[in-house]
Amino acid sequence: MTARRHLAALAAAGAVFLVLIALGVWQVQRLAWKTDLIARVDARVAAQPVPAPGPADWAGLTGEGAEYRRVTVTGRYAPDSDVLVQAVTERGAGFWVMTPFVTDQDWVLLVNRGFVAADRRDDRPLPAGPQTVTGLLRLSQPGGAFLRANDPPAGRWYSRDTQAIAASLGLPQVAPYFIDADRTGEHQPIGGLTVVAFRNHHLSYALTWFAMAGGLVVLTAYALRR
């Protein structure tokens, strides 16, 4: 009976050990993926801007391939069409100012012109005439924020959902992305506040799983010896 118990304990410990090792290896793989992603995003942010993708390229846009790419576009802002999306930045609570932009090629995208403080939400002058906008490409953020759904009829926005914003403004087809515009001064809206940062704790997670696997081996050996 004792031998059977020992075998059962060894089998259980072996199964748990394999699971812990698999989790550690998975975190190592995630570490490699995250490190590569950070390197690619850093390269995009530092690169020279390229023309913003037009309708022919929209279907192929993905987060890994396009997010945070520096782009530029020329056209005009649509008047009287700002949408304010709630935001919290290094400058406090306020709103992102999302404005439709009609390009010289007659397609439309949304531009995040920047941040306005909550107590100065009406201070957001719109540049008139032809404009060139340069900034970071960001994919649409559908749905809303955590536990806070966008409410278009009430004008309450918690995420930069390009399709929903366009529909609320009665706009035709718009790009599935928006541009976080660069800062052009200290006037409102204040651009260039995009936070480009990724949590990367995969190495510590991997070491934790491997340490638990090693601890299990030690405890199992100790128990069997006793």
C-alpha positions in Angstrom: 0.0 0.0 0.0 2.9 2.4 0.9 4.5 1.8 -2.5 1.2 2.6 -4.2 0.9 5.8 -2.3 4.4 6.7 -3.2 3.7 6.1 -6.9 0.5 8.1 -6.7 2.3 11.0 -5.0 5.1 10.8 -7.6 2.6 10.8 -10.5 0.7 13.8 -9.1 3.9 15.7 -8.4 5.1 14.9 -11.9 2.0 16.2 -13.5 2.1 19.4 -11.5 5.8 19.8 -12.3 5.2 19.4 -16.0 2.4 22.0 -15.8 4.7 24.5 -14.0 7.5 24.0 -16.5 5.0 24.5 -19.4 3.8 27.7 -17.8 7.4 28.9 -17.4 8.3 28.1 -21.0 5.1 29.9 -22.2 6.2 33.0 -20.3 9.6 32.8 -21.9 7.9 32.7 -25.3 5.7 35.6 -24.3 8.9 37.5 -23.3 10.4 37.0 -26.7 7.2 38.2 -28.4 6.8 41.2 -26.1 10.5 42.2 -26.5 10.1 42.0 -30.3 6.9 44.0 -30.2 8.5 46.8 -28.1 11.4 47.0 -30.5 9.1 47.3 -33.5 7.0 49.9 -31.9 10.0 52.0 -30.8 11.3 51.8 -34.4 7.9 53.1 -35.7 7.7 55.9 -33.3 11.2 57.1 -34.2 10.7 56.7 -38.0 9.9 59.4 -40.5 6.2 59.7 -41.1 4.6 57.9 -44.1 1.3 58.7 -45.9 -1.7 57.7 -43.8 -3.3 54.5 -45.2 -6.1 55.1 -47.7 -9.2 53.0 -48.2 -7.4 50.4 -50.3 -5.2 49.5 -47.3 -7.8 49.5 -44.5 -8.6 45.8 -44.7 -5.0 44.8 -44.1 -4.4 46.9 -41.0 -3.5 45.1 -37.8 -2.4 46.1 -34.4 1.0 44.4 -34.7 1.6 45.8 -38.2 0.3 49.3 -38.0 -0.3 50.5 -34.4 1.9 53.5 -33.5 3.2 54.0 -37.0 4.0 57.6 -37.7 1.8 58.9 -40.5 1.0 62.2 -42.1 -2.1 63.4 -44.1 -3.3 66.6 -45.7 -6.8 68.0 -45.9 -9.3 70.0 -43.9 -11.0 69.6 -40.6 -14.8 69.4 -40.7 -16.3 72.4 -38.8 -18.5 72.1 -35.7 -18.0 68.3 -35.4 -15.8 67.8 -32.4 -16.5 64.7 -30.2 -15.1 64.7 -26.6 -13.9 61.4 -25.2 -13.1 61.2 -21.5 -9.5 60.9 -20.7 -7.0 60.9 -17.9 -3.5 62.1 -18.8 -0.3 63.4 -17.1 -2.1 66.7 -17.1 -5.1 65.5 -15.2 -8.7 64.6 -16.1 -10.3 66.0 -19.3 -11.1 65.0 -22.8 -9.6 63.9 -26.1 -10.9 66.1 -28.9 -11.8 63.8 -31.9 -12.5 65.7 -35.1 -13.3 64.4 -38.6 -10.7 65.2 -41.2 -11.5 65.2 -44.9 -8.3 64.4 -46.8 -7.3 65.8 -50.2 -8.3 62.4 -51.7 -11.9 62.9 -50.3 -11.8 60.1 -47.7 -12.4 60.7 -44.1 -10.6 59.8 -40.9 -10.8 61.0 -37.3 -8.0 63.0 -35.7 -7.4 63.2 -32.0 -6.3 66.8 -32.0 -5.2 66.5 -28.4 -6.3 66.9 -24.8 -8.4 69.6 -23.1 -8.8 70.0 -19.4 -12.2 69.3 -17.9 -12.6 72.9 -16.8 -11.6 74.3 -20.2 -13.5 71.9 -22.5 -14.7 74.8 -24.7 -11.2 76.1 -25.3 -10.4 74.0 -28.4 -10.1 76.3 -31.5 -10.3 74.5 -34.8 -7.6 75.3 -37.4 -9.2 76.6 -40.6 -8.1 76.0 -44.2 -5.8 73.3 -45.5 -3.9 71.4 -42.8 -1.1 68.8 -42.6 -1.5 66.5 -39.7 1.3 64.3 -38.5 1.1 61.8 -35.6 0.7 58.2 -34.5 -1.7 55.8 -36.1 -4.0 54.2 -33.6 -6.6 51.5 -34.3 -10.2 52.1 -33.4 -11.2 51.3 -29.8 -14.7 49.9 -30.0 -17.2 49.5 -27.1 -16.0 51.9 -24.4 -13.9 51.6 -21.3 -13.9 49.0 -18.4 -17.5 48.9 -17.1 -18.3 52.1 -19.0 -20.0 51.7 -22.4 -20.1 54.5 -24.9 -23.4 56.3 -24.9 -23.7 58.1 -28.3 -27.2 59.5 -27.8 -26.2 61.1 -24.6 -22.8 62.3 -26.0 -20.8 60.3 -23.4 -17.7 58.7 -24.8 -15.2 56.6 -23.0 -13.2 55.2 -25.9 -12.2 56.4 -29.4 -14.5 54.1 -31.4 -14.1 55.5 -34.9 -17.1 53.8 -36.4 -19.5 54.7 -33.6 -18.3 58.3 -33.6 -18.7 58.5 -37.3 -22.2 57.1 -37.1 -23.2 59.6 -34.4 -22.0 62.4 -36.7 -23.8 61.0 -39.7 -20.5 60.6 -41.6 -19.9 58.2 -44.5 -17.4 55.5 -44.3 -14.4 56.5 -42.2 -10.9 54.9 -41.7 -10.8 52.1 -39.1 -8.1 54.1 -37.3 -7.5 57.6 -36.0 -4.4 59.7 -35.7 -3.0 61.0 -32.4 -1.7 64.3 -33.6 1.7 65.6 -32.6 2.0 68.5 -30.2 2.2 71.9 -32.1 2.4 74.1 -29.0 1.0 74.6 -25.5 -2.4 75.8 -26.7 -5.4 73.6 -26.3 -6.0 70.9 -27.5 -2.6 69.6 -26.4 -1.3 66.9 -28.7 1.6 64.5 -28.3 0.4 62.9 -25.1 0.2 59.4 -26.4 1.6 56.9 -23.8 3.7 54.4 -25.7 4.4 51.8 -23.0 3.9 48.1 -22.6 3.9 46.0 -19.4 6.6 43.4 -19.6 6.7 41.2 -16.6 7.1 37.9 -18.4 10.7 37.3 -17.2 9.6 37.5 -13.5 6.5 35.3 -14.3 8.8 32.7 -15.9 11.2 32.7 -13.0 8.3 32.3 -10.6 6.9 29.3 -12.4 10.4 27.7 -12.7 11.1 28.4 -9.0 7.8 26.7 -8.0 8.7 23.7 -10.1 12.1 23.5 -8.4 10.4 23.9 -5.0 8.0 21.1 -5.8 10.9 18.7 -6.6 12.6 19.5 -3.3 9.4 19.1 -1.3 8.5 15.8 -3.1 12.0 14.4 -2.5 11.8 15.4 1.2 8.4 13.9 1.6 9.4 10.6 0.0 12.5 10.3 2.1 10.4 10.7 5.3 
